[in-house]
Amino acid sequence: MKINTTKKTVAKAIIKLAAAVLVFSFVILGGGSTIFGWFLQNRTTNAGTNANVIDDDVVAEYFAYKYDYNNNGDDVTISNTYTVDSLVMNPYDKVFIKRNEYTPVVVRISLTGEKNLPKSGVVNIKIDRDSAINESAIDRFSSVVKFACVKGADIYSTNPETIFNNASAKILGSNNKDYFKQAAVGDDVKAFFHYDGDTLKKYDYLTFPIEYTESDFNGDTLNIYLYFDYDKTMIERFIQSAIGEDLSLTETSVSAEDDLAIISAKPVR
C-alpha cells in the first residue's frame, strides 16, 4: 500500500501517570496522532507502570498493539512497543480514507495469580471516565470511541501481528476492518456516549463481564483482549463541529481532551 505523507511526523509523547487531564489531537489531514493516557491503580511499586495488583496475588499487566506506518508511510505493520499509559492512536483521516483501516487498537490484559485467580469464573473489565468532565461535550475521547472485549487461548501468540489479527477476527468476524466503526452499540460493542433526545449523555463507566474456563488460559495466564476504534458517525460529527466542511489538502488538526480515567480487571468471586 502506497500512501503520500506530508513533511513532518509528530514527536513521541510521554504521558505521566500523575497527569490529571491530558490534551490530545484528532488529526484530520496530514501526519499527526491522537494521544491518550490510562491511569492504572497501582497498589504496589513493584508492579511497574504497566501492571496493577488486583487482589492479593492477582496481577494484571497491559500490553498495547496497533498499526505503525514504516518507511515514510509506505508500509503498515503491527507494533507492541507501546504501554497503555503512553499510547498513540492513529488519526482518523477525512481525505485518505484507506488509512482508517489502521486506526483500531488492541490491549491485551494478562491476568496471573496462583491462589486467587480461579480456573473458571467471570472477570469484569471496567473502563471509567472522568465524570467531572462535561458529559455533553463532543470533543472528548469518550465521545468518539467504541469498545469490545474478547477472550480465548487461541488468540495469544508470541507474534504481535498474530495477536492483533486473531483478536480482531473474533471482533469483526467475516466483516472488513472498517465494520466496527459503524457497528451498533449493544451488549458486545459498548460506548460511553448515548443521546437523550438531542442531548449527548455519557455513562460514567463501561463494564465487560467476561466468562472464562480453564480452556481459556495460556499456561498460568488468562489473557483478555480489549479492542477499540472510532465510531464513524461521532468522529465525523466532531470533525464537522470543529472545522466545518472546509477541508483542503493541507495539514489540519483539532484538539480534544482525554476523559478516560482508569482501566481495571477484577475477578468476580
Secondary structure, 3 states (H helix, E strand, C coil): CCCCCCCCCCCCCCCCCCCCCEEEEEEEECCCCEEECCCCCCCCHHHCCCEEEEECCEEEEEEEEEEEEEHHHCEEEEEEEECCCCEEECCCCCCCHHHHHHCCEEEEEEEECCCCCCCCEEEEEEEEECCCCCCCCCCEHHHCEEEEEEECCCCCCCCHHHHHHHHHHHHHCCCCCCHHHHCCCCCCCEECEEEECCEEEECCEEEEEEEECHHHEECCEEEEEEEEEECHHHHHHHHHHHHCCCCCCCCEEEEEEECEEEEEEEEEC
